[in-house]
Amino acid sequence: MSKNGWFGGWLALAAMMPVGAAELGVLAPVVVQGQPQVQADPAGRPAPVVTRVGSGEFYGQIQREARAGFLATVLALDESAQRIAGARTPAPTWLYLSAEDGGFARRGFWLEESGRRRFVDELFVDLVVDEGTVADGGFEEIFSHEMGHVFLRRLMPGLPYGWSRTPHSSMSVTDYPTAFDEGFATHFQALVRRHSRNPHLENLTLGLDAKPFLPFWLSNLDRAGRIDGVRRNLFVQAQLVPPGSEADAWSRANESTAFDMARLRNGQQMLSSEGVIATLFYRWMVPGEDSREAIVARYSSLFRTMATSRGWAFRPDSPVFIDLLDHYCADVPADCGRVRGVFLDTTYGATADATLPRTTEAMAERGRIGDMAGFVAGLKQARAQMTQLQARVAQQPALLRAALGPDLWLLGRTPVQLPGMPSDEVAVNLNTAQAEQLRTLPALDAAVIERVLRSRRDDGAFRDLADFAQRGGLDAKQRAVLESAAQSLEKAGLNERR
């Protein structure tokens, strides 16, 4: 393409650019002898060496998508996030065209231009992109997801790491910070599906592009869950574990796509599930006028509360979503009742009180076998309890946390190293773990596991390791083994999210 032709094309693209949208800056790796170059950043961590892309057919394809597609709204959201975070002049929204890995938000790169190399300490999205993924909507969907991470890093830089080593997915239960981080990013995929005009994404959402075999692959199951599972609020349900060998029981439990429609997760499990967090953000933020200006206005209100998080007392065991909700209610009291209502409706009050979830489960048992009289009676009771709980929480907002126990993390080991795991070590939270996770801990046999799970369901979360040992009927030797496992995980430290 000639220089004049490229410049004219860029002017046409710029004319499509909405007011108040960040520029999409495109970066490519510097490749030497077939290898993308890296250089240590000022903190000693490896950072990519890049050049800025400013022309070419593929570049034009990306920019057209960023100006004419839903990504234009995402870029407008990024400008809003930057300004709320304190930027006087917004930086470009950087996209790094990864050559081999990609799929996450990062910070800092070495930019080569005019024969010189300088370090740029800015956030960027590291993503494998090609003509096919732009054309079929994959770029639009995944880039929006990764920008969710970028927004959080601009607005909530103090968001801590968590203890969980579990590879995150829409199905998995991890920890509060990981689920919040990933769930917030995930809900943007469902937002894209609502507004995208990409024909492939529209057909995928409608089930018209289904192909045999490929839907069974884990990442495709996860992607489907991020849309259908979020819309249907599936992730508040307890997972059903498919049969298999003892060696892969942990993976089967973690990634199961089967849900028991008459059994709910406990409140701690819900807030440690990125699928649940994605559903909460989707129901909170997506309803309303669908113009770009209206979407940016809704998110900017949330962004302003997020930006105050620099003064919050974050801990790895903080129920981050409830923390955010409390602060939002203080900032935007006119919207508080609606958002608290969304939270309680979505979770069936599981973080606040055990009574309503049990009523809901009993009603669901009658409903799924077509017992009309039993279902209607249960529905009347459940609605009355929900109304009462909504009123109590409005008077005492702290009740939203009343049914949450402490995080009690221990180091466990799987029989074999599982796919996606760096070793056989796993982190187990006694107040969220199911049988398959508890089996990875030393000193726990099947009878103990059955007792503690029944006790946790009937009597509530464990207060501490001593409470777990007492309710599980463990002797002093078994308790000492578990205490050692807790110390081992504390020594290993928090799990840095990539």
Beta strands, then each sheet from edge to edge (+ up, - down):
strand 1: 24-29
strand 2: 31-32
strand 3: 35-36
strand 4: 38-40
strand 5: 46-53
strand 6: 93-97
strand 7: 104-113
strand 8: 116-127
strand 9: 237-240
strand 10: 258-264
strand 11: 409-413
strand 12: 425-429
sheet 1: 4+ 5- 1+ 6+ 8+ 7-
sheet 2: 2+ 3-
sheet 3: 9+ 10-
sheet 4: 11+ 12-
end
